[in-house]
Amino acid sequence: MFRQLILAAAVLVLAACSPDKAAAPEPAATNFITANVAPPATAADTKGDGVLRDADNRPYGYALLGEKFPEFTAKMADGQTFDSAVLNRWMVIDVWGIWCGDCMRDAPYVAALATAIEQDPDLYFLSIHVPANASRISDEELYGKYGSVEAYFAEKGYSYPTVLDTDTSIREKLKISWTPSYLLISPDGIIRAFRTDLSVAGGEPVKDFLKDVARVKSEVRKAEFGGTLLPASIGPEGTMGLKGTTPFTLDAMKAAFPGHEILTDRAYAGEQTYPVFLIQTLPADGEAGRLVYVVEPDWTLGNVGAVVTRNPNIVGPDGSKVGQTKLKALSPEARSVCKLETGPMDSLFICPDSAENPRFIGAFGAGGDFDGKLSDAAPDYQEEAVLLEMKYVLPAPSAAQ
């Protein structure tokens, strides 16, 4: 049955920011950086550790930028155990310490950052509390008058997940040369960006930081799902690069829909749910990605079963478009195979390209009073019935061979 899809995801919006078209900023130890660049001539190894720093000892780069986030397990402030293997999502990590004056100046910004990130379903926040060095690992040196991170949070009113490094082992694995340090991790575990203190950033530190994060996310997605865009169309011969028998896999979706982002979701059919792929445009020019297609599975064969679109920019057979094409535009022969489906929420005219072996189906919103026969519909049905969905039904393997 061809019914309107109800997707499990409440919001299909991706945070995005327009690409920064301005000239690259001069190297500074307070910049948000995605790649290490040559520091200015004034940079110096002020601590004898091989790290080039500015006059305030902030580093100009980060040793692990572009590399995998190190693996480790550790206790968290709430007593739970943390395993870095869970970092399979976009995540901002704040490396800090109560003993650190610059971290305390950053604390209000961190609290605001953590709160803002809570509103983004595609981004997570984690803090890692580290010692200054291996000779300062007593509770007094780590937590001062507070005695613990939990007590510090209780007094300040802060609350966010915090990993505890009690012996500098995590600090050393992460090669942290300055606190506070902020890292951006992508779902593949790569450290994509680094910056130092927010409190010295100027402007609107939290908002600007999140804009930088959104820009990096967009760039990574474009690189992952890049390719030459194909005409956005759907019909009995296929849709974009998806034509004929196709495995229901992420790799197959990337090949079929180049230049688009592929997300996974679940759809409802009555009380049952089933997985679907959402094909979206990539964020661009400050606008979020837009849903283009929903790809449904045929689990009896492990292949794609159908592709559905409600996007008004997708071109169907004979130039038809959702929200524009009316039922009256179909030929009398095409209308003769249309059938009325009624449901608790809506009534739809389902119009396949073939009664016996359909490859394309259009669903038109019903207007007027209907008893199930197109010929008996109210006279105004042709004016009111508008195309709501288009669906490409893939052939079975035997038919494609």
C-alpha positions, 0 to 999 in steps of 0.5 A: 500500500502506498501511504504517506511516510511518517518518519521517526526523526522529529527534526531533519535539519542539519546545523550548517554555516556558510563556508568562510570565503574570507582570507585565512587569518594570520597564525595566532595561538588563539585561532580555531584551526583545522590544520597546523600551519607555520607559526610566525617568526616570533614563535618560540619553544618557551618550555623546552618541549618542542612546542612553538608558543606565543608570548603567553605560552599558548601553542600555535598548533596541536600535535594530534590534529588530523589523527585518530583520537587516542584509546583509553578508559577512565573513571568519570566524575559521576563514578561511571567508566568512560571508554573512548570507543564510544566517540563515534559521533561529532563531539566537542571535548574540553580539556581543563583543570580546576587548578588552571586560572585560564580554565576558570576564566573560561568556565562560564563560556564552557557552561554556555557551550555545553548547554547550547550543544545539548540542543543539537542532536548531531553534536555532543559535549565532554570535558576531561579534567587533567592535572598540570603535570605528573608531580601535581596529582594530589586531590588538593593540587587537582581540585583545590578547596573544592575537593572534587569536580562534583563539589565544584559543579555543585557550587557553580551550578554546572553540569556536564559529563567529565572524565577524570585524569588523575595521573596525567596518563590521558593528558600525555596520550592527548599531547595536551600542551595548554589548558584549556584546549578544545578538540572537535572529533568527527564520527570516525574518531578523527580530531578535526579541529583545535583551539585554546581559551574561549575567554580570549577569543573576543566577539561572541566566543560560544556562538562563533565557536559553534559556527566554526564547528558547523563549518567543519562538519559541513566540509567533512560531509561534503568530502565524504558524500561528494561527487558530481550531482546528477539530475534530481528526477524520478520515474519508471526508469529510476531515480538519479543513479539508482536504477534496477536492483540495488543492495540496501547498503550505505555504499550503494546509496553513496554511489547512487546519490553523489553529492548528497548526504545519506542518513539512516532513520526508521519509518512506521507502517502501522505498529511496525517500524523499518529502516530507511535511508534519507537522502538530503542535500548538503548544507550550503550558503547558510541553509540546512540540508533538505530531504530529497528522497526516502529509500525503503528496503525490500528485506525479502531480498536485502535490496532497495524496494522503493524510493519515495519523494515529496520534494517539490523540486524533483522532476517526475515523468512528463515534468510532473512535480509534487504540489504542482501537477494535478490529476487532470494532467494525466491522460484518460488512459493513465487515470483509468488505472488510478485507485482510491485509497482511504485511511483514517488521516487522508484519501489518496488517488494512487496512480501506477504507470502499469496495473500489472507491473508498476515501476512508478506510482503517483499519489494525488491528494483527494478532493470532493466526495468519493465512493472509491470509483474515480468515475463517480467522484465529485466534478471538482476532483480534477481541480483539487487532487494534486500530486503529493508523492512520487514513488519509484518501485525497483524491479525484482532481480529476475526482472532486471537480469 
